[in-house]
Amino acid sequence: MNIYTHTHIYISHIYIYICIYICKPHYFVFSFLCFPCILSRKTLEDESKIKKQVHRRTTSLATTMPGHELEDVINQRLNLYDVLELPTPLDVHTIYDDLPQIKRKYRTLALKYHPDKHPDNPSIIHKFHLLSTATNILTNADVRPHYDRWLIEFLRKTNDIERNKLIQKLEESESSTIPTTTPHPDLLQIQRHGELLRKLKHFNLPYGDWKHLNTQDQENASQHPYYDCSTLRIVLDNFLQSNNKSNCLSHLRNQVFITLSANEIYDIYFSERNNYSKDDSIIIYTVFDTPITAQHVFRNWSSGNLIPTVKDISPLIPLHYYSDFNLETELNDDIARLVSNEPILLD
């Protein structure tokens, strides 16, 4: 409540006192009927006065040179577009350049945040002064470009910092969810073998001995660069202790593939469908040292060089899966010239 309001209420009290103690009672009733009108007239006068002050302040903004204000605004990192509730430019192409609208926005907000309406609220008074500063800078053609360039660069750096903080927070959140202890090695082995079984089922291939997981077999597979390409499926006559890996490996080296050296048979593993006590034959997957050795063994078998104790030899993946595969590919002309060492003509 300002000094004008205090004075007006004081005069009204004197008027009521005169009506009660000096004049007749009906004047007292009349005074209460007139008192709201007096207050209403005073409120309208105050509102009109505020509007005139805002209008004079708006018209004087165009003639003010806000160079010193710009420095203060930049030091305080203020977004004047937010102050005037206008869209903030993200780049030079989105700068808000409607000057009449800026002034209209100022008048609207200045009436809302005028100190005479909120005399006891320091934040409202500060807001009112910020409105004047924002309008003063954004309507000045000499100062505003400097402010816009600073604001766009400041927001870009701020957004980069915030983005980096979010990325760092996300990485920390993801790293915190990673278990600190590694799973049991048997569980990892079973998971990998499960993936292999699903692939074999998809291609209708024998599953292998999934009941007797051998860690050494997995290590051999990881150390051999062409493990699957060097593997042949061999159907062999059943023999004594054929379910023993060392006995079976010795049997293959000494009685089946006698023309090969010992190190050319790299590894073996058994089909899980083998019934060693009842079946006349068993399936052994034999891994050779290189795909060339495996190809040599398969071609000898396919050409009619039969082995007495062997009933069948085939690749790990049946050949009919590649029946539609065309190995012939037309060579690019540029590559063909490079291979033939032909000179390249330059324009």
C-alpha positions as CSV (number, residue, x, y, z in Angstrom):
1,M,0.0,0.0,0.0
2,N,1.6,3.3,-1.1
3,I,1.3,6.8,0.3
4,Y,-1.6,7.8,-2.0
5,T,-3.7,4.9,-0.7
6,H,-2.9,5.8,2.9
7,T,-4.0,9.4,2.4
8,H,-7.2,8.4,0.6
9,I,-8.2,6.1,3.4
10,Y,-7.4,8.7,6.0
11,I,-9.6,11.3,4.3
12,S,-12.4,8.7,4.1
13,H,-12.2,8.1,7.8
14,I,-12.6,11.8,8.5
15,Y,-15.6,11.9,6.2
16,I,-17.3,9.1,8.0
17,Y,-16.5,10.7,11.4
18,I,-18.2,13.9,10.3
19,C,-21.3,12.0,9.1
20,I,-21.6,10.1,12.4
21,Y,-21.0,12.8,14.9
22,I,-22.0,16.0,13.2
23,C,-24.5,15.3,10.5
24,K,-27.7,13.4,10.6
25,P,-27.9,9.6,10.7
26,H,-29.1,9.3,7.1
27,Y,-25.9,11.0,6.0
28,F,-24.1,8.1,7.6
29,V,-25.9,5.6,5.4
30,F,-25.3,7.7,2.4
31,S,-21.6,7.9,3.2
32,F,-21.3,4.1,3.2
33,L,-23.1,3.9,-0.1
34,C,-20.6,6.4,-1.6
35,F,-17.5,5.0,0.0
36,P,-17.1,2.1,-2.5
37,C,-17.6,4.5,-5.3
38,I,-14.8,6.7,-4.0
39,L,-12.5,3.7,-3.6
40,S,-13.4,2.4,-7.1
41,R,-12.7,5.9,-8.6
42,K,-9.3,5.9,-6.9
43,T,-8.5,2.4,-8.2
44,L,-9.3,3.4,-11.8
45,E,-7.2,6.5,-11.4
46,D,-4.2,4.4,-10.1
47,E,-4.6,1.9,-13.0
48,S,-4.7,4.8,-15.5
49,K,-1.6,6.3,-13.9
50,I,0.2,3.0,-14.2
51,K,-0.7,2.6,-17.9
52,K,0.6,6.1,-18.6
53,Q,3.8,5.3,-16.8
54,V,4.3,2.1,-18.8
55,H,3.5,3.9,-22.1
56,R,6.0,6.7,-21.3
57,R,8.6,4.0,-20.3
58,T,8.0,2.1,-23.6
59,T,8.3,5.1,-25.8
60,S,11.5,6.1,-24.0
61,L,13.2,2.7,-24.5
62,A,13.9,3.4,-28.2
63,T,16.1,6.4,-27.3
64,T,18.1,4.7,-24.5
65,M,21.5,3.3,-25.3
66,P,21.8,0.0,-23.3
67,G,25.5,-0.7,-23.8
68,H,26.2,-0.8,-20.1
69,E,23.1,-2.9,-19.6
70,L,24.3,-5.5,-22.2
71,E,27.5,-6.1,-20.2
72,D,25.5,-6.6,-17.0
73,V,23.1,-9.0,-18.7
74,I,26.0,-11.1,-20.2
75,N,27.8,-11.2,-16.8
76,Q,24.6,-12.5,-15.2
77,R,24.0,-15.0,-18.0
78,L,20.4,-13.8,-18.5
79,N,18.1,-15.0,-21.3
80,L,16.1,-11.9,-22.1
81,Y,13.8,-13.8,-24.4
82,D,12.6,-15.9,-21.4
83,V,12.1,-12.7,-19.4
84,L,9.7,-11.4,-22.1
85,E,8.2,-14.9,-22.5
86,L,9.3,-15.0,-26.2
87,P,10.8,-18.0,-28.1
88,T,14.5,-18.3,-27.5
89,P,16.6,-18.4,-30.8
90,L,18.6,-21.6,-31.3
91,D,20.6,-20.2,-34.2
92,V,20.8,-17.1,-36.5
93,H,17.8,-18.4,-38.6
94,T,15.4,-18.5,-35.6
95,I,16.0,-15.0,-34.2
96,Y,12.7,-13.4,-33.1
97,D,12.7,-10.0,-34.9
98,D,9.1,-8.8,-34.5
99,L,9.9,-5.5,-32.7
100,P,6.3,-4.3,-32.4
101,Q,5.4,-7.6,-30.8
102,I,8.3,-7.2,-28.3
103,K,6.9,-3.8,-27.2
104,R,3.4,-5.2,-26.9
105,K,4.7,-8.0,-24.8
106,Y,6.5,-5.6,-22.6
107,R,3.4,-3.5,-22.1
108,T,1.3,-6.6,-21.1
109,L,3.9,-7.9,-18.7
110,A,4.7,-4.4,-17.3
111,L,1.1,-3.9,-16.3
112,K,1.1,-7.4,-14.7
113,Y,4.3,-6.8,-12.7
114,H,4.1,-3.1,-12.0
115,P,5.6,-2.2,-8.5
116,D,2.5,-0.2,-7.6
117,K,0.4,-3.4,-7.7
118,H,3.0,-5.4,-5.7
119,P,4.8,-2.8,-3.5
120,D,5.9,-5.4,-0.9
121,N,7.3,-8.1,-3.2
122,P,11.0,-7.5,-4.1
123,S,11.0,-10.3,-6.7
124,I,8.1,-8.6,-8.6
125,I,10.0,-5.3,-8.6
126,H,13.1,-7.0,-9.9
127,K,11.1,-8.7,-12.6
128,F,9.7,-5.3,-13.7
129,H,13.2,-3.9,-14.0
130,L,14.3,-7.0,-16.0
131,L,11.4,-6.4,-18.4
132,S,12.6,-2.9,-19.1
133,T,16.2,-4.1,-19.6
134,A,15.1,-6.9,-21.9
135,T,13.0,-4.6,-24.0
136,N,15.7,-1.9,-24.1
137,I,18.3,-4.4,-25.5
138,L,16.1,-6.4,-27.8
139,T,14.6,-3.3,-29.5
140,N,18.0,-1.7,-30.1
141,A,19.4,-2.5,-33.5
142,D,23.0,-1.7,-32.5
143,V,23.2,-3.7,-29.4
144,R,20.8,-6.7,-30.0
145,P,23.1,-8.5,-32.6
146,H,25.9,-8.6,-30.0
147,Y,23.5,-10.1,-27.5
148,D,22.0,-12.6,-29.9
149,R,25.5,-13.9,-30.9
150,W,26.5,-14.3,-27.3
151,L,23.2,-16.0,-26.3
152,I,23.3,-18.6,-29.2
153,E,26.9,-19.5,-28.4
154,F,26.2,-19.6,-24.6
155,L,23.2,-21.9,-25.1
156,R,25.2,-24.2,-27.5
157,K,27.9,-24.6,-24.9
158,T,25.4,-25.1,-22.1
159,N,23.5,-27.8,-24.1
160,D,26.8,-29.5,-24.9
161,I,27.7,-29.6,-21.2
162,E,24.2,-30.9,-20.3
163,R,24.4,-33.5,-23.0
164,N,27.8,-34.7,-21.8
165,K,26.4,-34.9,-18.2
166,L,23.5,-37.0,-19.4
167,I,25.8,-39.3,-21.4
168,Q,28.1,-39.7,-18.4
169,K,25.1,-40.3,-16.1
170,L,23.8,-42.9,-18.6
171,E,27.2,-44.7,-18.8
172,E,27.4,-44.7,-15.0
173,S,23.9,-46.1,-14.8
174,E,24.7,-48.8,-17.3
175,S,28.0,-49.7,-15.7
176,S,26.3,-50.0,-12.3
177,T,23.9,-52.6,-13.7
178,I,26.7,-54.8,-14.9
179,P,27.3,-57.6,-12.4
180,T,30.7,-57.4,-10.7
181,T,31.0,-61.2,-10.5
182,T,31.4,-63.3,-13.6
183,P,28.9,-66.1,-14.1
184,H,30.0,-69.7,-13.4
185,P,32.1,-71.0,-16.3
186,D,29.8,-74.0,-16.7
187,L,26.8,-71.7,-17.2
188,L,28.6,-69.8,-20.0
189,Q,29.5,-73.1,-21.6
190,I,25.9,-74.3,-21.5
191,Q,24.6,-71.0,-22.9
192,R,27.1,-71.2,-25.8
193,H,26.2,-74.8,-26.5
194,G,22.6,-73.9,-26.4
195,E,23.2,-71.4,-29.2
196,L,25.0,-74.1,-31.2
197,L,22.1,-76.6,-30.7
198,R,19.5,-74.0,-31.9
199,K,21.6,-73.5,-35.1
200,L,22.0,-77.2,-35.7
201,K,18.3,-77.7,-35.2
202,H,17.5,-75.0,-37.7
203,F,19.6,-76.8,-40.3
204,N,18.4,-80.3,-39.3
205,L,21.9,-81.4,-38.3
206,P,23.0,-83.9,-35.6
207,Y,23.3,-82.1,-32.3
208,G,26.5,-83.6,-31.0
209,D,27.1,-84.9,-27.6
210,W,25.3,-82.3,-25.5
211,K,25.1,-84.7,-22.5
212,H,28.9,-84.8,-22.1
213,L,30.2,-81.2,-22.4
214,N,34.0,-81.2,-22.6
215,T,35.8,-77.9,-21.8
216,Q,38.8,-79.1,-23.7
217,D,36.7,-79.5,-26.9
218,Q,35.6,-75.9,-26.5
219,E,39.1,-74.7,-26.1
220,N,40.2,-76.7,-29.1
221,A,37.5,-75.1,-31.2
222,S,38.5,-71.6,-30.1
223,Q,42.2,-72.3,-30.9
224,H,41.6,-73.8,-34.4
225,P,41.1,-71.0,-37.0
226,Y,38.9,-73.2,-39.3
227,Y,37.3,-75.7,-36.9
228,D,34.0,-76.2,-38.6
229,C,35.5,-76.1,-42.1
230,S,38.0,-78.8,-41.2
231,T,35.4,-81.2,-39.7
232,L,34.1,-84.3,-41.4
233,R,31.2,-86.5,-40.2
234,I,32.5,-90.1,-40.2
235,V,30.2,-93.2,-39.8
236,L,32.5,-95.9,-38.4
237,D,32.0,-99.5,-37.4
238,N,31.6,-99.8,-33.7
239,F,34.5,-101.2,-31.8
240,L,35.6,-102.0,-28.3
241,Q,35.7,-99.0,-26.0
242,S,34.7,-96.7,-28.9
243,N,33.2,-94.2,-26.4
244,N,36.6,-93.4,-25.1
245,K,38.0,-90.4,-26.8
246,S,41.7,-91.4,-26.6
247,N,41.0,-94.9,-27.8
248,C,38.9,-93.6,-30.7
249,L,41.5,-91.1,-31.7
250,S,44.2,-93.8,-31.7
251,H,41.9,-96.0,-33.8
252,L,41.5,-93.3,-36.4
253,R,45.2,-92.6,-36.6
254,N,46.4,-96.2,-36.7
255,Q,43.7,-98.1,-38.5
256,V,41.5,-95.7,-40.5
257,F,43.6,-92.8,-41.8
258,I,46.9,-94.6,-41.9
259,T,48.2,-92.4,-44.7
260,L,47.9,-89.3,-42.6
261,S,50.4,-88.1,-40.0
262,A,49.4,-88.0,-36.3
263,N,49.2,-84.2,-36.2
264,E,46.8,-84.0,-39.2
265,I,44.0,-85.2,-37.0
266,Y,43.4,-82.3,-34.7
267,D,40.4,-83.3,-32.6
268,I,37.3,-85.5,-32.5
269,Y,33.9,-85.4,-30.8
270,F,31.0,-87.8,-30.7
271,S,27.3,-87.6,-31.8
272,E,24.9,-87.7,-28.9
273,R,22.8,-90.2,-30.7
274,N,25.5,-92.9,-30.5
275,N,24.5,-96.1,-28.6
276,Y,27.8,-97.7,-28.0
277,S,26.4,-100.9,-26.5
278,K,23.7,-101.7,-29.2
279,D,24.5,-100.0,-32.5
280,D,26.7,-101.5,-35.1
281,S,28.1,-98.1,-36.1
282,I,28.8,-94.8,-34.4
283,I,29.2,-91.3,-35.7
284,I,32.5,-89.5,-35.0
285,Y,33.1,-85.8,-36.0
286,T,36.8,-85.7,-37.0
287,V,38.5,-82.3,-37.1
288,F,41.6,-82.2,-39.3
289,D,44.4,-79.7,-39.1
290,T,43.4,-77.7,-42.1
291,P,40.4,-77.5,-44.5
292,I,42.7,-78.8,-47.3
293,T,43.4,-82.0,-45.4
294,A,39.6,-82.5,-44.8
295,Q,38.9,-81.8,-48.5
296,H,41.6,-84.4,-49.5
297,V,40.1,-87.1,-47.3
298,F,36.6,-86.4,-48.5
299,R,37.6,-86.4,-52.2
300,N,39.4,-89.7,-51.8
301,W,36.3,-91.2,-50.3
302,S,34.0,-89.7,-53.0
303,S,36.3,-91.0,-55.8
304,G,35.9,-94.6,-54.6
305,N,38.9,-95.1,-52.3
306,L,36.8,-96.9,-49.7
307,I,38.1,-97.8,-46.2
308,P,36.9,-101.1,-44.8
309,T,35.7,-100.0,-41.3
310,V,34.2,-96.7,-42.6
311,K,30.6,-96.6,-43.8
312,D,30.3,-92.9,-44.8
313,I,32.3,-89.7,-44.9
314,S,30.5,-86.3,-45.4
315,P,31.1,-82.7,-44.5
316,L,29.9,-81.3,-41.3
317,I,27.4,-79.1,-43.2
318,P,25.8,-81.1,-46.1
319,L,26.8,-79.9,-49.6
320,H,23.2,-79.6,-50.8
321,Y,22.9,-76.5,-48.6
322,Y,25.2,-74.8,-51.2
323,S,23.5,-76.1,-54.3
324,D,22.2,-72.7,-55.3
325,F,25.5,-70.9,-54.6
326,N,27.2,-69.6,-57.7
327,L,30.9,-69.3,-57.4
328,E,31.4,-67.4,-60.6
329,T,31.3,-63.7,-60.2
330,E,32.0,-61.2,-63.0
331,L,35.2,-59.2,-62.2
332,N,35.0,-55.5,-62.2
333,D,36.6,-53.9,-65.2
334,D,38.9,-51.6,-63.1
335,I,40.0,-54.5,-61.0
336,A,40.6,-56.7,-64.1
337,R,42.8,-54.0,-65.6
338,L,44.8,-53.8,-62.4
339,V,45.2,-57.6,-62.3
340,S,46.3,-57.7,-65.9
341,N,48.6,-54.7,-65.4
342,E,47.1,-52.8,-68.2
343,P,47.9,-49.1,-68.5
344,I,45.1,-46.7,-67.4
345,L,44.3,-43.9,-69.8
346,L,43.8,-40.5,-68.2
347,D,41.6,-37.9,-69.8
